[in-house]
Amino acid sequence: MRRVLSRAWVVLVMIALLLGTAVGGDGVGSVVVTIEGFRNPEGRARVALFSQESGFPDDESGAYRKIVSDIRNGAVQVRFDELPAGSYALSTYHDENGDAKFNKGLFGIPKEGYGVSNNIVHATRAPKFGEAVFPLSNEVKDIRIQVHY
């Protein structure tokens, strides 16, 4: 009886390992984001990766992940690793005054530079998640964003 249980245990462990490897290896990707067009190196670039509409584009509390980076030579490059397969959208802004807020003026007009994936820009409203969304599977995806002031 012990021998049967031991063999069953070994078989179960082997199946679990095989399934774990298959599940862990599939559907995990990375996003490399290059952001260009910063008008000066003051402050920092804030980059948010959203996996859902909530908070996009300017409420970082709704972001799946976020990175804050120094600006060098008018550009920033950041990387988000080990992301499950799915749909994502990126937003970024130039936090020139270092207050960790996307500052807006009268009528919600941005005072700081900003950008989103797919480089969507509207004169009268913020870009929507559905316009900036991109698919990700088990790959390394390169995304370029241009900052608009």
C-alpha positions as CSV (number, residue, x, y, z in Angstrom):
1,M,0.0,0.0,0.0
2,R,2.8,2.4,0.9
3,R,4.5,1.6,-2.4
4,V,1.4,2.5,-4.4
5,L,1.0,5.7,-2.5
6,S,4.7,6.6,-3.0
7,R,4.4,6.0,-6.8
8,A,1.1,8.0,-6.9
9,W,2.9,10.8,-5.0
10,V,5.8,10.8,-7.5
11,V,3.4,10.9,-10.4
12,L,1.5,13.8,-8.9
13,V,4.6,15.8,-8.2
14,M,5.9,15.2,-11.8
15,I,2.5,16.3,-13.3
16,A,2.5,19.4,-11.1
17,L,6.0,20.3,-12.1
18,L,5.2,19.8,-15.8
19,L,2.0,21.9,-15.5
20,G,3.8,24.6,-13.5
21,T,6.5,24.9,-16.1
22,A,4.0,25.0,-19.0
23,V,1.8,27.6,-17.2
24,G,4.7,29.7,-16.0
25,G,6.4,29.8,-19.4
26,D,3.4,30.7,-21.5
27,G,1.8,34.1,-21.6
28,V,4.5,36.1,-19.7
29,G,5.9,39.1,-21.6
30,S,7.8,42.3,-21.2
31,V,7.3,45.9,-22.4
32,V,10.2,48.2,-23.2
33,V,9.0,51.8,-23.3
34,T,11.0,54.5,-24.9
35,I,9.7,58.0,-24.3
36,E,11.0,61.0,-26.3
37,G,10.5,64.7,-26.6
38,F,11.0,66.0,-23.0
39,R,11.6,69.7,-23.2
40,N,14.1,69.7,-20.3
41,P,15.6,67.4,-17.7
42,E,13.9,69.0,-14.8
43,G,11.8,66.8,-12.5
44,R,11.2,63.2,-13.5
45,A,9.1,61.1,-15.9
46,R,6.3,59.1,-14.4
47,V,5.2,56.0,-16.4
48,A,2.1,54.0,-15.6
49,L,1.0,50.6,-17.1
50,F,-2.7,50.0,-17.0
51,S,-4.4,46.7,-17.4
52,Q,-7.9,48.2,-17.2
53,E,-9.7,51.4,-17.9
54,S,-10.0,52.5,-14.3
55,G,-7.7,55.6,-13.7
56,F,-6.4,55.8,-17.2
57,P,-4.6,58.0,-18.2
58,D,-3.8,60.3,-15.2
59,D,-4.7,58.5,-12.0
60,E,-1.7,56.3,-11.1
61,S,-3.6,54.6,-8.3
62,G,-5.4,52.6,-10.9
63,A,-2.2,51.5,-12.6
64,Y,-1.1,47.9,-12.7
65,R,2.5,49.0,-12.4
66,K,4.3,52.3,-12.4
67,I,7.9,53.5,-12.7
68,V,9.5,56.9,-12.0
69,S,12.6,57.7,-13.9
70,D,15.2,60.4,-14.4
71,I,15.2,62.1,-17.8
72,R,18.5,61.9,-19.8
73,N,19.1,63.6,-23.2
74,G,15.4,64.4,-23.6
75,A,14.4,60.7,-23.3
76,V,13.6,57.9,-20.9
77,Q,13.6,54.2,-21.3
78,V,11.9,51.9,-18.8
79,R,11.0,48.2,-18.8
80,F,8.0,46.3,-17.3
81,D,8.9,42.6,-17.0
82,E,6.9,39.4,-16.1
83,L,3.6,40.7,-17.3
84,P,0.7,38.2,-17.8
85,A,-0.6,38.0,-21.4
86,G,-3.4,40.5,-21.9
87,S,-4.3,44.0,-23.0
88,Y,-2.4,47.0,-21.6
89,A,-2.2,50.8,-22.1
90,L,0.6,53.1,-21.0
91,S,0.6,56.7,-19.9
92,T,3.4,59.0,-19.0
93,Y,3.9,62.6,-17.9
94,H,6.7,64.9,-17.3
95,D,6.5,65.8,-13.6
96,E,8.5,69.0,-14.0
97,N,7.9,70.3,-10.5
98,G,8.3,67.0,-8.7
99,D,5.0,67.0,-6.9
100,A,4.0,63.5,-8.2
101,K,0.8,65.0,-9.7
102,F,-0.2,65.6,-13.3
103,N,-0.8,69.3,-13.1
104,K,-3.6,70.8,-15.1
105,G,-4.8,74.3,-15.6
106,L,-8.0,76.0,-16.5
107,F,-10.6,73.6,-18.1
108,G,-8.3,70.6,-17.4
109,I,-5.6,71.7,-19.9
110,P,-2.3,69.9,-19.1
111,K,0.5,72.1,-17.7
112,E,3.0,69.3,-18.0
113,G,4.0,67.2,-21.0
114,Y,2.2,63.8,-21.4
115,G,1.9,60.9,-23.7
116,V,0.1,57.5,-24.1
117,S,0.7,54.3,-26.0
118,N,-0.3,54.5,-29.7
119,N,0.6,58.2,-29.4
120,I,-3.1,59.3,-29.2
121,V,-3.6,63.1,-28.8
122,H,-6.9,64.9,-28.7
123,A,-7.3,68.7,-28.6
124,T,-10.4,68.6,-26.4
125,R,-10.2,65.5,-24.2
126,A,-7.8,63.0,-22.6
127,P,-7.1,59.8,-24.6
128,K,-9.2,56.8,-23.6
129,F,-8.0,53.4,-22.6
130,G,-9.5,51.7,-25.7
131,E,-7.5,54.1,-27.9
132,A,-4.2,53.4,-26.3
133,V,-4.5,49.7,-25.6
134,F,-2.1,47.1,-27.1
135,P,-2.0,43.3,-26.8
136,L,0.8,41.5,-25.1
137,S,1.6,37.8,-25.1
138,N,4.9,35.9,-24.4
139,E,7.1,38.5,-26.1
140,V,9.1,41.6,-25.6
141,K,7.2,44.5,-27.0
142,D,8.8,47.8,-27.8
143,I,6.6,50.8,-27.4
144,R,7.6,54.4,-28.3
145,I,5.8,57.4,-26.9
146,Q,6.2,61.0,-27.9
147,V,5.7,63.6,-25.1
148,H,3.3,66.4,-26.0
149,Y,3.2,69.8,-24.3
